[in-house]
Amino acid sequence: MRSVVLIHGLLRGMGREAPCEMLALKETSESGSDTYSRCSVIEAPPEMPDGLYTVAFGECAVAARKEAGLWLPNGTATNLKLEQGSRDAQSKERSEASEQTRPNHKDVA
C-alpha cells in the first residue's frame, strides 16, 4: 500500500539541530515493513544554512540537502536499527578476524 505522509523529524547538520516537517511516500509491504521514499523537507527554520543534513524520525533517517535556500529531496529513508545491527555484525566479524590472526603467545619458563 502506498500513501503520502507528513513526518515530523529532527533535522541535523551543519553544526545545527532543529525540528522539521517532511513529506514522504510511505510503502507498506505485505510483511508489514514500511519504506519511505521521495522524502522532501517542507518546513524547517529559515536560518538553517545551505548544506547536507540528516532528518531522523522514529527508527529511520534520510539525507536532505539545502541549496540556494531551497530544500531538495535527497533519497530514501534507512532504518537506523537495521544499520546499527549491520555495523555491530561487521564490528564483531572484524574482532573475530583479528583474534584469529593474532599470534598465540605462551609463557616460556
Chimera marker file (.cmm) of the C-alpha trace (Angstrom):
<marker_set name="trace">
<marker id="1" x="0.000" y="0.000" z="0.000" r="1" g="1" b="0" radius="0.5"/>
<marker id="2" x="1.261" y="3.482" z="-0.868" r="1" g="1" b="0" radius="0.5"/>
<marker id="3" x="0.407" y="6.805" z="0.752" r="1" g="1" b="0" radius="0.5"/>
<marker id="4" x="1.893" y="10.268" z="1.109" r="1" g="1" b="0" radius="0.5"/>
<marker id="5" x="2.603" y="11.056" z="4.751" r="1" g="1" b="0" radius="0.5"/>
<marker id="6" x="3.637" y="14.087" z="6.773" r="1" g="1" b="0" radius="0.5"/>
<marker id="7" x="6.599" y="13.298" z="9.016" r="1" g="1" b="0" radius="0.5"/>
<marker id="8" x="7.762" y="15.322" z="11.998" r="1" g="1" b="0" radius="0.5"/>
<marker id="9" x="11.518" y="14.815" z="12.219" r="1" g="1" b="0" radius="0.5"/>
<marker id="10" x="14.720" y="16.179" z="13.653" r="1" g="1" b="0" radius="0.5"/>
<marker id="11" x="16.994" y="17.922" z="11.170" r="1" g="1" b="0" radius="0.5"/>
<marker id="12" x="20.735" y="17.618" z="11.935" r="1" g="1" b="0" radius="0.5"/>
<marker id="13" x="23.719" y="19.005" z="10.073" r="1" g="1" b="0" radius="0.5"/>
<marker id="14" x="25.955" y="21.997" z="9.509" r="1" g="1" b="0" radius="0.5"/>
<marker id="15" x="26.524" y="22.111" z="13.276" r="1" g="1" b="0" radius="0.5"/>
<marker id="16" x="22.816" y="22.636" z="13.948" r="1" g="1" b="0" radius="0.5"/>
<marker id="17" x="19.752" y="20.696" z="15.047" r="1" g="1" b="0" radius="0.5"/>
<marker id="18" x="16.102" y="21.704" z="14.588" r="1" g="1" b="0" radius="0.5"/>
<marker id="19" x="12.630" y="20.183" z="14.240" r="1" g="1" b="0" radius="0.5"/>
<marker id="20" x="11.230" y="19.937" z="10.717" r="1" g="1" b="0" radius="0.5"/>
<marker id="21" x="8.375" y="18.575" z="8.655" r="1" g="1" b="0" radius="0.5"/>
<marker id="22" x="8.882" y="16.350" z="5.653" r="1" g="1" b="0" radius="0.5"/>
<marker id="23" x="6.606" y="14.778" z="3.037" r="1" g="1" b="0" radius="0.5"/>
<marker id="24" x="7.365" y="11.204" z="2.017" r="1" g="1" b="0" radius="0.5"/>
<marker id="25" x="5.902" y="8.331" z="0.058" r="1" g="1" b="0" radius="0.5"/>
<marker id="26" x="5.252" y="5.507" z="2.526" r="1" g="1" b="0" radius="0.5"/>
<marker id="27" x="5.025" y="1.991" z="1.134" r="1" g="1" b="0" radius="0.5"/>
<marker id="28" x="3.947" y="-0.884" z="3.368" r="1" g="1" b="0" radius="0.5"/>
<marker id="29" x="4.953" y="-4.358" z="2.228" r="1" g="1" b="0" radius="0.5"/>
<marker id="30" x="2.850" y="-7.491" z="2.721" r="1" g="1" b="0" radius="0.5"/>
<marker id="31" x="5.114" y="-8.392" z="5.652" r="1" g="1" b="0" radius="0.5"/>
<marker id="32" x="4.170" y="-5.094" z="7.326" r="1" g="1" b="0" radius="0.5"/>
<marker id="33" x="7.515" y="-3.290" z="6.956" r="1" g="1" b="0" radius="0.5"/>
<marker id="34" x="7.441" y="0.358" z="5.904" r="1" g="1" b="0" radius="0.5"/>
<marker id="35" x="9.689" y="2.057" z="3.360" r="1" g="1" b="0" radius="0.5"/>
<marker id="36" x="9.835" y="5.840" z="2.999" r="1" g="1" b="0" radius="0.5"/>
<marker id="37" x="10.988" y="7.334" z="-0.314" r="1" g="1" b="0" radius="0.5"/>
<marker id="38" x="10.796" y="10.634" z="-2.224" r="1" g="1" b="0" radius="0.5"/>
<marker id="39" x="11.389" y="12.375" z="1.102" r="1" g="1" b="0" radius="0.5"/>
<marker id="40" x="11.320" y="16.160" z="0.931" r="1" g="1" b="0" radius="0.5"/>
<marker id="41" x="11.667" y="18.734" z="3.728" r="1" g="1" b="0" radius="0.5"/>
<marker id="42" x="8.743" y="21.179" z="3.514" r="1" g="1" b="0" radius="0.5"/>
<marker id="43" x="9.129" y="23.116" z="6.778" r="1" g="1" b="0" radius="0.5"/>
<marker id="44" x="12.320" y="23.991" z="8.642" r="1" g="1" b="0" radius="0.5"/>
<marker id="45" x="13.782" y="27.056" z="10.335" r="1" g="1" b="0" radius="0.5"/>
<marker id="46" x="14.778" y="29.534" z="7.599" r="1" g="1" b="0" radius="0.5"/>
<marker id="47" x="18.111" y="30.301" z="9.275" r="1" g="1" b="0" radius="0.5"/>
<marker id="48" x="19.436" y="26.795" z="8.515" r="1" g="1" b="0" radius="0.5"/>
<marker id="49" x="22.415" y="27.295" z="6.159" r="1" g="1" b="0" radius="0.5"/>
<marker id="50" x="22.804" y="25.576" z="2.796" r="1" g="1" b="0" radius="0.5"/>
<marker id="51" x="24.418" y="22.155" z="3.078" r="1" g="1" b="0" radius="0.5"/>
<marker id="52" x="23.903" y="18.463" z="3.801" r="1" g="1" b="0" radius="0.5"/>
<marker id="53" x="21.621" y="17.286" z="6.597" r="1" g="1" b="0" radius="0.5"/>
<marker id="54" x="20.045" y="14.176" z="8.055" r="1" g="1" b="0" radius="0.5"/>
<marker id="55" x="16.399" y="14.011" z="9.072" r="1" g="1" b="0" radius="0.5"/>
<marker id="56" x="15.748" y="11.453" z="11.826" r="1" g="1" b="0" radius="0.5"/>
<marker id="57" x="12.265" y="10.177" z="12.639" r="1" g="1" b="0" radius="0.5"/>
<marker id="58" x="11.274" y="7.072" z="14.561" r="1" g="1" b="0" radius="0.5"/>
<marker id="59" x="13.947" y="4.478" z="13.818" r="1" g="1" b="0" radius="0.5"/>
<marker id="60" x="14.636" y="5.935" z="10.370" r="1" g="1" b="0" radius="0.5"/>
<marker id="61" x="16.844" y="8.607" z="8.850" r="1" g="1" b="0" radius="0.5"/>
<marker id="62" x="17.080" y="10.193" z="5.430" r="1" g="1" b="0" radius="0.5"/>
<marker id="63" x="19.606" y="12.523" z="3.829" r="1" g="1" b="0" radius="0.5"/>
<marker id="64" x="18.448" y="16.042" z="2.985" r="1" g="1" b="0" radius="0.5"/>
<marker id="65" x="20.116" y="18.933" z="1.211" r="1" g="1" b="0" radius="0.5"/>
<marker id="66" x="19.520" y="22.669" z="1.245" r="1" g="1" b="0" radius="0.5"/>
<marker id="67" x="20.795" y="24.554" z="-1.782" r="1" g="1" b="0" radius="0.5"/>
<marker id="68" x="20.283" y="28.262" z="-2.564" r="1" g="1" b="0" radius="0.5"/>
<marker id="69" x="17.751" y="28.365" z="0.286" r="1" g="1" b="0" radius="0.5"/>
<marker id="70" x="15.655" y="25.502" z="-1.142" r="1" g="1" b="0" radius="0.5"/>
<marker id="71" x="15.261" y="22.012" z="0.321" r="1" g="1" b="0" radius="0.5"/>
<marker id="72" x="15.943" y="19.317" z="-2.263" r="1" g="1" b="0" radius="0.5"/>
<marker id="73" x="14.900" y="15.665" z="-1.999" r="1" g="1" b="0" radius="0.5"/>
<marker id="74" x="17.918" y="13.516" z="-1.368" r="1" g="1" b="0" radius="0.5"/>
<marker id="75" x="16.997" y="9.862" z="-1.047" r="1" g="1" b="0" radius="0.5"/>
<marker id="76" x="15.180" y="7.024" z="0.632" r="1" g="1" b="0" radius="0.5"/>
<marker id="77" x="14.982" y="6.611" z="4.394" r="1" g="1" b="0" radius="0.5"/>
<marker id="78" x="17.077" y="3.926" z="6.045" r="1" g="1" b="0" radius="0.5"/>
<marker id="79" x="16.197" y="2.031" z="9.186" r="1" g="1" b="0" radius="0.5"/>
<marker id="80" x="18.671" y="3.044" z="11.904" r="1" g="1" b="0" radius="0.5"/>
<marker id="81" x="18.024" y="-0.133" z="13.880" r="1" g="1" b="0" radius="0.5"/>
<marker id="82" x="18.943" y="-2.280" z="10.862" r="1" g="1" b="0" radius="0.5"/>
<marker id="83" x="22.014" y="-0.142" z="10.148" r="1" g="1" b="0" radius="0.5"/>
<marker id="84" x="23.156" y="-0.419" z="13.773" r="1" g="1" b="0" radius="0.5"/>
<marker id="85" x="22.694" y="-4.198" z="13.645" r="1" g="1" b="0" radius="0.5"/>
<marker id="86" x="24.728" y="-4.321" z="10.434" r="1" g="1" b="0" radius="0.5"/>
<marker id="87" x="27.506" y="-2.197" z="11.992" r="1" g="1" b="0" radius="0.5"/>
<marker id="88" x="27.512" y="-4.387" z="15.119" r="1" g="1" b="0" radius="0.5"/>
<marker id="89" x="27.811" y="-7.523" z="12.960" r="1" g="1" b="0" radius="0.5"/>
<marker id="90" x="30.658" y="-6.008" z="10.910" r="1" g="1" b="0" radius="0.5"/>
<marker id="91" x="32.460" y="-4.971" z="14.104" r="1" g="1" b="0" radius="0.5"/>
<marker id="92" x="32.074" y="-8.490" z="15.522" r="1" g="1" b="0" radius="0.5"/>
<marker id="93" x="33.409" y="-10.010" z="12.284" r="1" g="1" b="0" radius="0.5"/>
<marker id="94" x="36.475" y="-7.710" z="12.361" r="1" g="1" b="0" radius="0.5"/>
<marker id="95" x="37.082" y="-8.551" z="16.018" r="1" g="1" b="0" radius="0.5"/>
<marker id="96" x="36.852" y="-12.288" z="15.342" r="1" g="1" b="0" radius="0.5"/>
<marker id="97" x="39.145" y="-11.991" z="12.299" r="1" g="1" b="0" radius="0.5"/>
<marker id="98" x="41.781" y="-10.093" z="14.288" r="1" g="1" b="0" radius="0.5"/>
<marker id="99" x="41.649" y="-12.698" z="17.064" r="1" g="1" b="0" radius="0.5"/>
<marker id="100" x="42.281" y="-15.460" z="14.512" r="1" g="1" b="0" radius="0.5"/>
<marker id="101" x="45.298" y="-13.685" z="13.044" r="1" g="1" b="0" radius="0.5"/>
<marker id="102" x="46.857" y="-12.780" z="16.400" r="1" g="1" b="0" radius="0.5"/>
<marker id="103" x="49.918" y="-14.871" z="17.294" r="1" g="1" b="0" radius="0.5"/>
<marker id="104" x="49.432" y="-17.248" z="20.159" r="1" g="1" b="0" radius="0.5"/>
<marker id="105" x="51.987" y="-16.224" z="22.811" r="1" g="1" b="0" radius="0.5"/>
<marker id="106" x="52.761" y="-18.749" z="25.529" r="1" g="1" b="0" radius="0.5"/>
<marker id="107" x="54.614" y="-18.037" z="28.696" r="1" g="1" b="0" radius="0.5"/>
<marker id="108" x="58.110" y="-19.509" z="28.459" r="1" g="1" b="0" radius="0.5"/>
<marker id="109" x="59.716" y="-20.511" z="31.746" r="1" g="1" b="0" radius="0.5"/>
<link id1="1" id2="2" r="1" g="1" b="0" radius="0.2"/>
<link id1="2" id2="3" r="1" g="1" b="0" radius="0.2"/>
<link id1="3" id2="4" r="1" g="1" b="0" radius="0.2"/>
<link id1="4" id2="5" r="1" g="1" b="0" radius="0.2"/>
<link id1="5" id2="6" r="1" g="1" b="0" radius="0.2"/>
<link id1="6" id2="7" r="1" g="1" b="0" radius="0.2"/>
<link id1="7" id2="8" r="1" g="1" b="0" radius="0.2"/>
<link id1="8" id2="9" r="1" g="1" b="0" radius="0.2"/>
<link id1="9" id2="10" r="1" g="1" b="0" radius="0.2"/>
<link id1="10" id2="11" r="1" g="1" b="0" radius="0.2"/>
<link id1="11" id2="12" r="1" g="1" b="0" radius="0.2"/>
<link id1="12" id2="13" r="1" g="1" b="0" radius="0.2"/>
<link id1="13" id2="14" r="1" g="1" b="0" radius="0.2"/>
<link id1="14" id2="15" r="1" g="1" b="0" radius="0.2"/>
<link id1="15" id2="16" r="1" g="1" b="0" radius="0.2"/>
<link id1="16" id2="17" r="1" g="1" b="0" radius="0.2"/>
<link id1="17" id2="18" r="1" g="1" b="0" radius="0.2"/>
<link id1="18" id2="19" r="1" g="1" b="0" radius="0.2"/>
<link id1="19" id2="20" r="1" g="1" b="0" radius="0.2"/>
<link id1="20" id2="21" r="1" g="1" b="0" radius="0.2"/>
<link id1="21" id2="22" r="1" g="1" b="0" radius="0.2"/>
<link id1="22" id2="23" r="1" g="1" b="0" radius="0.2"/>
<link id1="23" id2="24" r="1" g="1" b="0" radius="0.2"/>
<link id1="24" id2="25" r="1" g="1" b="0" radius="0.2"/>
<link id1="25" id2="26" r="1" g="1" b="0" radius="0.2"/>
<link id1="26" id2="27" r="1" g="1" b="0" radius="0.2"/>
<link id1="27" id2="28" r="1" g="1" b="0" radius="0.2"/>
<link id1="28" id2="29" r="1" g="1" b="0" radius="0.2"/>
<link id1="29" id2="30" r="1" g="1" b="0" radius="0.2"/>
<link id1="30" id2="31" r="1" g="1" b="0" radius="0.2"/>
<link id1="31" id2="32" r="1" g="1" b="0" radius="0.2"/>
<link id1="32" id2="33" r="1" g="1" b="0" radius="0.2"/>
<link id1="33" id2="34" r="1" g="1" b="0" radius="0.2"/>
<link id1="34" id2="35" r="1" g="1" b="0" radius="0.2"/>
<link id1="35" id2="36" r="1" g="1" b="0" radius="0.2"/>
<link id1="36" id2="37" r="1" g="1" b="0" radius="0.2"/>
<link id1="37" id2="38" r="1" g="1" b="0" radius="0.2"/>
<link id1="38" id2="39" r="1" g="1" b="0" radius="0.2"/>
<link id1="39" id2="40" r="1" g="1" b="0" radius="0.2"/>
<link id1="40" id2="41" r="1" g="1" b="0" radius="0.2"/>
<link id1="41" id2="42" r="1" g="1" b="0" radius="0.2"/>
<link id1="42" id2="43" r="1" g="1" b="0" radius="0.2"/>
<link id1="43" id2="44" r="1" g="1" b="0" radius="0.2"/>
<link id1="44" id2="45" r="1" g="1" b="0" radius="0.2"/>
<link id1="45" id2="46" r="1" g="1" b="0" radius="0.2"/>
<link id1="46" id2="47" r="1" g="1" b="0" radius="0.2"/>
<link id1="47" id2="48" r="1" g="1" b="0" radius="0.2"/>
<link id1="48" id2="49" r="1" g="1" b="0" radius="0.2"/>
<link id1="49" id2="50" r="1" g="1" b="0" radius="0.2"/>
<link id1="50" id2="51" r="1" g="1" b="0" radius="0.2"/>
<link id1="51" id2="52" r="1" g="1" b="0" radius="0.2"/>
<link id1="52" id2="53" r="1" g="1" b="0" radius="0.2"/>
<link id1="53" id2="54" r="1" g="1" b="0" radius="0.2"/>
<link id1="54" id2="55" r="1" g="1" b="0" radius="0.2"/>
<link id1="55" id2="56" r="1" g="1" b="0" radius="0.2"/>
<link id1="56" id2="57" r="1" g="1" b="0" radius="0.2"/>
<link id1="57" id2="58" r="1" g="1" b="0" radius="0.2"/>
<link id1="58" id2="59" r="1" g="1" b="0" radius="0.2"/>
<link id1="59" id2="60" r="1" g="1" b="0" radius="0.2"/>
<link id1="60" id2="61" r="1" g="1" b="0" radius="0.2"/>
<link id1="61" id2="62" r="1" g="1" b="0" radius="0.2"/>
<link id1="62" id2="63" r="1" g="1" b="0" radius="0.2"/>
<link id1="63" id2="64" r="1" g="1" b="0" radius="0.2"/>
<link id1="64" id2="65" r="1" g="1" b="0" radius="0.2"/>
<link id1="65" id2="66" r="1" g="1" b="0" radius="0.2"/>
<link id1="66" id2="67" r="1" g="1" b="0" radius="0.2"/>
<link id1="67" id2="68" r="1" g="1" b="0" radius="0.2"/>
<link id1="68" id2="69" r="1" g="1" b="0" radius="0.2"/>
<link id1="69" id2="70" r="1" g="1" b="0" radius="0.2"/>
<link id1="70" id2="71" r="1" g="1" b="0" radius="0.2"/>
<link id1="71" id2="72" r="1" g="1" b="0" radius="0.2"/>
<link id1="72" id2="73" r="1" g="1" b="0" radius="0.2"/>
<link id1="73" id2="74" r="1" g="1" b="0" radius="0.2"/>
<link id1="74" id2="75" r="1" g="1" b="0" radius="0.2"/>
<link id1="75" id2="76" r="1" g="1" b="0" radius="0.2"/>
<link id1="76" id2="77" r="1" g="1" b="0" radius="0.2"/>
<link id1="77" id2="78" r="1" g="1" b="0" radius="0.2"/>
<link id1="78" id2="79" r="1" g="1" b="0" radius="0.2"/>
<link id1="79" id2="80" r="1" g="1" b="0" radius="0.2"/>
<link id1="80" id2="81" r="1" g="1" b="0" radius="0.2"/>
<link id1="81" id2="82" r="1" g="1" b="0" radius="0.2"/>
<link id1="82" id2="83" r="1" g="1" b="0" radius="0.2"/>
<link id1="83" id2="84" r="1" g="1" b="0" radius="0.2"/>
<link id1="84" id2="85" r="1" g="1" b="0" radius="0.2"/>
<link id1="85" id2="86" r="1" g="1" b="0" radius="0.2"/>
<link id1="86" id2="87" r="1" g="1" b="0" radius="0.2"/>
<link id1="87" id2="88" r="1" g="1" b="0" radius="0.2"/>
<link id1="88" id2="89" r="1" g="1" b="0" radius="0.2"/>
<link id1="89" id2="90" r="1" g="1" b="0" radius="0.2"/>
<link id1="90" id2="91" r="1" g="1" b="0" radius="0.2"/>
<link id1="91" id2="92" r="1" g="1" b="0" radius="0.2"/>
<link id1="92" id2="93" r="1" g="1" b="0" radius="0.2"/>
<link id1="93" id2="94" r="1" g="1" b="0" radius="0.2"/>
<link id1="94" id2="95" r="1" g="1" b="0" radius="0.2"/>
<link id1="95" id2="96" r="1" g="1" b="0" radius="0.2"/>
<link id1="96" id2="97" r="1" g="1" b="0" radius="0.2"/>
<link id1="97" id2="98" r="1" g="1" b="0" radius="0.2"/>
<link id1="98" id2="99" r="1" g="1" b="0" radius="0.2"/>
<link id1="99" id2="100" r="1" g="1" b="0" radius="0.2"/>
<link id1="100" id2="101" r="1" g="1" b="0" radius="0.2"/>
<link id1="101" id2="102" r="1" g="1" b="0" radius="0.2"/>
<link id1="102" id2="103" r="1" g="1" b="0" radius="0.2"/>
<link id1="103" id2="104" r="1" g="1" b="0" radius="0.2"/>
<link id1="104" id2="105" r="1" g="1" b="0" radius="0.2"/>
<link id1="105" id2="106" r="1" g="1" b="0" radius="0.2"/>
<link id1="106" id2="107" r="1" g="1" b="0" radius="0.2"/>
<link id1="107" id2="108" r="1" g="1" b="0" radius="0.2"/>
<link id1="108" id2="109" r="1" g="1" b="0" radius="0.2"/>
</marker_set>
